[in-house]
Amino acid sequence: MNAIRRTLERLETEGNMRVIPSGAPCRVDFSENDYLGIAADADLRRDFLRGLTEETFVPSSSASRLLASRQDAYTSLERYLTELYGKPALLFNSGYHANTGMVAALGGKGTLFLADKLVHASMIDGLTLSGSTFMRFLHNDMAHLERLIEKYAADYERVVILAESVYSMDGDRADLPALVRAKRLHPDTLLYIDEAHAVGVLGERGLGLAQEYAGDVDIMVGTFGKALGSEGAFALMNNDLRRFMVNRCRSLIFSTALAPVTVSWSEHVLRRVVEMDAERAHLQQLGCALGQALGTGTDSHIQPYIVGDAHRVMALSHSLLEDGVKVLPIRTPTVPPHTERLRFSLSAAMSPDDISLLQSSMNKIVTL
């Protein structure tokens, strides 16, 4: 226990102690990932509830996916995803489950992973579990990635490139055409793209950015827990990879499956999301306004305000909350030391007035 107490004391001293937020009231919330405003859409919830019956309201799967008796909701959603993307789909309990489980399953002595420096912690944990050799290329540095492939790939049976289409802490995008070119440098290379922060928001019908490169992206991961206002995740891949994951992905095999009613809600939402072009356009307009307010020069639905000090970023977040603006601090180890920040996350449910409120509050507290 002494070591645990020392760790807690160190976190407190460094300004990196985390606590579960209290849910204090605010005028506008920039901390959630409800990009399309679906989680706050009462009309959409009422429409879903009107279609439920005693038979379809199933609040527990009561088993893992490989043992569950009720499969109708899962197969229906996977069938719809396959219809949308043209590839077989597989559901997971969360994006974390999907990435950690599938990355680990792809590992082995003959596998070399090459991961962007800023990929999500779920991928990093999967790399650790895989027992494979892995290397990190500098963020969005395709020349560095290509050098690693040319130098090391011949020593391995398989190379797996890991990247995100939209990075969660900076809101910037991967160079997907360059990633595809890098993949083609070695004949047995898989390209794995996490689209957690793109699905629902970007691409044709909100299907993400990787859809345009579906022939070269071997595994694409999307989440229901962000823009789609639900819970869980999905992965798209060819049939051989899907069958492999069903047999080797431990996070799928050994975890109780999502509640069928949650899966039904996800399908209900997804069928609406593909039609939400107006909301996506509004979100982009808000992104432009936020970029002007923060001086970031981007229109992304995720934008950081770099502070560079844990204590200062916490103080700034607290001051903004007192002014009715909620944006929580992001600190080490989520981001590297000296890049502590406020991460602003937009929602189509917001208005330009919300951006004006933020800009007014920021002007009172800091000099932009």
N, C-alpha and C positions, 0 to 999 in steps of 0.2 A: 504493500500500500504506500510505502514511502516514495517509491519511484513514481507512482501514479500522482501523488500529491505534488511532487516536484514538477512533473509535466504540467499539471494544472497551474501551478504558480508561474512557470515559464510562459505559458500561453497568456496568462493574465498580464504579465509584465510586458510582453511583446505586443499586446493589443490584439491577439489572435484568438481569444476565448470566444467560442460560439455558444449561443443560447437559442432556444426555440422562441421565435417572436411571439408576442402576446396578442397580435391581431388588433393593435390599437387603431381606432378610426382615423381615416384620412380623407381628403378631398379627391385625390387621384393617386393611383397605385402604379408605379413604374417597375415593380419588382416581379410580377408574375409573368408567365409565358402564355397568357390567354390571347394570342396574337389576333384572332378573328373575333374575339368577344363572345365566343360560344359558351364558355363556362358561366357567363353572366346573362345568358339569353333565356329568360323564363318562358317565353312563347315556344321556343324549341323544346324545352323540357315538357311543357304541357302537351304539346303535340305527340311526343313520344309516350307519355303516360296514358294518353287516351287509347293507344293501341295495345296496351298491356292487358293480359288476362291472368287468371290464376295459373294457367299452364305456362305462360311465357315469362312470368315474373319468377325467375329462378335465381335466388341471391347467393347461391354457393355451388361450385362445381363438385365439391366433396372428394376430389381426387386429382391426381396429375392428369395432364392431357392424354397420356397413354393408357390411363385406367378409367377415365370419366365415362359414364354411361350416356350422358346427354352431350351429343356432339353437334346438334343442329345449328346452334348459334355460331360456333367456331367455323364449321364448314361453309356456312352461308357467307360470312364475312371474308373468309379466305377466297371463296369463289368470286366474290365481287372485286376484291383486290386484284386477282388474276385477270379479270375482265378489264380492269382499268389499266394495268401495267403490262399485260401480255406475258407475265412470268408467274410461276407458282409462288404462292405466299405461305408463310408460316407465322402464326401468332406467338407472342411472348408476353410475359407478365409486365414487363417494363423495358425501356431502352437499355437500362443497366443489365437486366437479365439477358437480353439479346446479344449485346456486345461482349459481355464477359464470357458467356457460354459459347458463342460461336467462335470467337477468336481463340479461346482455349482449345476448342475442338479441332480447329485447323492446324494446331501446333504439332510438334514432333521434331525429332532430331534432323529430319530432312527439310524442315521449313525455315525460311528466313523471313522475318517480318520487317518491313520498312514503314515506320509510322511518322506522320507529321508531328513536329515537336509539340503542337497544341491540341492533339486529339484528346477526347474526353477520358476522364479517369476510368470509366467502365472498360475502355479498350486497354488501357494500361494494366488494369487488374487482370484482364484476359490474357495479356502478354505474359504477365508473371505466372499465371496458372498454367500456361501452355508448356513451359519448360523449354521453349525454343530460343534460338538466337534472335535478338531483335536490335534494331538500330533506329535512331531518330534522325530524320532529315530536318534541316532548318525550315521554319514555318513558311509554307508556300514557295520554297526554293526548289524549283524543278531541276535546276542544274545540279544541285547537291544530290537530289534523289537519283538522277541519271548516273552520276559518278558512283554512287553506292551500288547501283545495279550492275554497272559495267565491271566494278572491282570484285564484287562478292557473289553475284547470282550464280555463276557457273559452279560454285562449290555446293549448291543446294539443289534438291529435287524440285522444290517449289518456292516461289516468292509470293508474299502477300503484302500488298500496299494498302495502308490504312490512312484514311483521310475523312474529313467532314466537308460537306458542301457549303455549309454556313457555320462558322465557328462561334461558339456560344458566348465567349467573353468579349470578343472584339466585333462580332457581327460581320466580319469580312468573309469573302467567298473563296473557295478553292478554284484553281485553274483546271477545270475538268478536262478540257482538250489536251492540256499538257500532261495530266495524269494518265490519260489514255495513251498518249505517245510513249510515255515512260513504261507503261505496262507492256507495250509491244516490243520493247528492247530485249525481253527474255521470253522464250516460248511458253514456259509453264508458270505464268504469273496471274494471280487473282487480284482484281481491284475491288476493294471493299470501301463503300462510301456510307457514312452515317448522315442521314438527312433529317435528323430530329428537329432542326430549327428552320428547315425549308419546306417540309411537307405542309400543305394547307396554305402556305404563304406565297411560294414562288413556283415558277414553271407553268406550263399549260394546264389549266383547270386546277392549279394548286397541287400538282402531283410531284413537285420537287424539281431540282435542277438536273439530277442524274438521269431522269427519264429520257432526255434527249440522246443520251449515250448508253442506252439500255443494252446494246449489243456488246459493249465492252465492260460495263460495270457488272461484275459477277455477283456481288451481294450488295443490296441496298437496304438500309435499315431506316424505317420511319417510326414515329411515335404517335400515339393517340393522346398523350398526356399534355401536349402543349397547344398548338393551334387547333387541334380537333376536340379539345375540351372534354376528354374522357380519361381512360386509363389503359395502359398496356402498350404494346409495340408490335410491329410486323417486320418481316424480312422477305425480300424478293430475291429469288435465285433460280437456277435451272433445277430440273427434277432430280438429277443425281445429287446435287448439293442439298436439296431439301431432304431427301431420303437419308443422306449421311447425317444431317443435323438431328433428325428424329431419333437416330440410333446412337449419336455420340455427344450431343449437346446436353451437358448435365443440368444446366439451369432450366431446360425444358423438361427433361426426364424426371427430375426429382423435386419439382415444385408443384404445389397445388395450383391448378389452372385458374384463370380469371373467372369471376362469376359470369354465368351465361347472360344475365340481364345487362351486365356491363358491356359485354361483347355486342349485344343487340343494340345498345345505345350507341356504340362506336360506329356500327354500320349505318344507323339512322343519321348520325351526324355526318359521316363521310359522304353519303348521298346528297346531303345539302351543301357540303363544302365545295364540291366540284362545280357548283353553280354560283359561288360567291365571288365573282370577278369584281363586282362593285366594291365589296369590302376590301379586297386585295389592293385595288387602286387607291382607296381611301387610306389604307395603311401606308402605302408608299408616299402619299402626300404628307402624311404625318411624319414619316421618316425624313423627308426633305426639311420640314419645319424644325424638327428636332436637331438635325444636322446644323442648321443655321443657328439655332439657339445655343448649342454646345460648341460650335465652331469646329465640328469634326469633318465637315465637307463630304458627308455621305448621306444616303437616303435609306440606310438599313433600318430594319425594325428592332435591331439591337445596337446600342451605341454606348461606348464607355467614356467616362470622364475620369482620366487618370489623375490620382492624387499622389501616390507614391509613398504613403506612410500610413500604417495601420491605425494609429491613434487619431490622426487628422481625418481620415476617411470616415471613421466612426463618429467623430464630432460633427462632421458635415452632414452625415445621414441623420443624426439626431436633430440638428437644427432645421433641416428640411421638413422632417416629420412634424416638428412643432408648428411649422407653417402650413401643414396640411398636405405635404408632398411626401409620399412614401417611396424611397428607393434605398435598398439595403446595401451595406458595404460588402465588397468582395475582397477577400484577403488571402494571404498565403495559408495553405498550400494550393488553393484553387487557382490562384495566379502566382507568377514568380514574385519573389521579394522585390520591393521597390516599384511594383506596378499595381499596388492596391488601388482600387477604383470604386466608383459608383457605376453600376451597370443599369442602363436605362432600357427597359423593355416595353415596347408599344403594343397597343391593342386597337383593333378597328372600332371598338366601342368608345374610344376617346374622341375628343373634338379638338380643333385648333385652339380653343380656349384653354384646354388642359396644358397644351404646350406653352401658351402664354403665361399661365400660372407658374409653371416650372421656371420659365425664364425670369419672371419677376422675382421668384423666391431665390434663385441662384444669384441674381444681381444684388440682392440684399445681403447675401451671405459670403459670396466669393466674387472675385473679379475674373470674369471669363476671358 
